[in-house]
Amino acid sequence: MLVNRERPNQLILDILKKNKLIPKDGKVTFKSLKGGVSSNIWKVSRGEKTFCVKQPLFKLRVKAPWHAPLERNQFEAKWLQIANEVIPGSAPRIIHSDKEKL
């Protein structure tokens, strides 16, 4: 899991670069969005494009020892896609979901 929440770890950066969501070289700004207990979430800005990256956590940020399956992110992504098919614009658009690594 991530030690530094201010910037995604190398796995996330590699996925973003591989899928051409951020340039291999160039200016990209990451801002950690606070408040979540089940995921690390960053606002990513590169030029005119802005999007969010969400990385689920196995151990939630709560006092009790509470764990959750990482696969839940895939179910959430699918739900958002279906919601947009039923009512276009009703949910954030998924631009990439990595089923193998996240």
C-alpha positions in Angstrom: 0.0 0.0 0.0 1.0 3.6 -0.3 3.2 5.3 2.2 2.9 8.8 0.7 -0.7 9.7 -0.1 0.3 13.0 -1.7 1.6 11.3 -4.9 0.6 7.9 -6.3 3.1 5.1 -6.0 5.1 3.8 -9.0 2.5 1.1 -9.9 -0.2 3.8 -10.4 2.2 6.1 -12.3 3.2 3.2 -14.6 -0.5 2.3 -15.3 -1.2 6.0 -16.1 1.8 6.2 -18.5 1.1 2.9 -20.2 -2.5 3.9 -20.9 -1.4 7.4 -22.1 -3.3 9.1 -19.4 -0.2 11.1 -18.4 2.8 11.8 -20.5 6.0 9.9 -19.9 7.8 13.2 -19.6 5.9 16.4 -18.9 4.0 18.4 -16.3 1.5 16.5 -14.3 0.0 17.7 -11.0 -1.3 15.3 -8.3 -3.5 16.4 -5.4 -4.5 14.0 -2.7 -8.2 14.2 -2.0 -8.8 13.8 1.7 -11.6 12.3 3.7 -11.8 8.8 2.3 -11.4 5.8 4.5 -11.5 3.0 1.8 -9.3 4.4 -1.0 -6.5 6.7 -1.9 -7.9 9.3 -4.4 -5.9 11.8 -6.4 -7.0 14.7 -8.6 -4.7 14.5 -11.7 -4.2 17.6 -13.8 -2.2 17.8 -17.1 -2.8 20.8 -19.2 -6.5 21.2 -19.9 -7.4 17.6 -18.7 -8.3 16.8 -15.2 -9.4 13.4 -13.8 -9.3 11.3 -10.6 -7.4 8.2 -9.8 -8.8 5.9 -7.2 -6.8 3.1 -5.5 -8.7 0.9 -3.1 -7.2 0.0 0.3 -7.3 -3.5 1.8 -7.2 -2.1 5.3 -9.5 0.8 5.8 -8.5 4.0 7.6 -10.5 3.4 10.7 -9.6 2.5 14.3 -11.1 -1.0 14.1 -9.2 -3.7 12.1 -11.5 -3.5 9.1 -10.5 -5.1 5.8 -12.3 -5.1 2.5 -11.6 -6.9 -0.8 -9.8 -4.8 -3.4 -12.0 -6.2 -6.2 -14.8 -3.8 -5.0 -13.3 -1.1 -7.2 -14.2 -3.2 -10.3 -17.8 -3.5 -9.2 -18.0 0.3 -8.6 -16.5 1.0 -12.0 -19.0 -1.3 -13.7 -21.9 0.3 -11.8 -20.8 3.8 -12.9 -20.7 2.6 -16.5 -24.1 1.0 -16.3 -25.5 4.2 -14.7 -24.2 6.3 -17.5 -25.7 3.9 -20.1 -29.2 4.1 -18.4 -29.0 7.9 -17.7 -26.2 9.5 -19.7 -24.1 11.9 -17.6 -25.5 10.6 -14.3 -22.1 9.3 -13.0 -18.5 10.0 -13.6 -17.2 8.5 -16.9 -14.6 5.8 -16.4 -11.6 6.4 -18.7 -9.6 3.4 -17.5 -10.0 0.5 -15.0 -7.1 -1.9 -14.4 -8.7 -5.3 -13.5 -5.4 -7.0 -13.1 -3.4 -4.7 -10.9 -6.0 -2.8 -8.8 
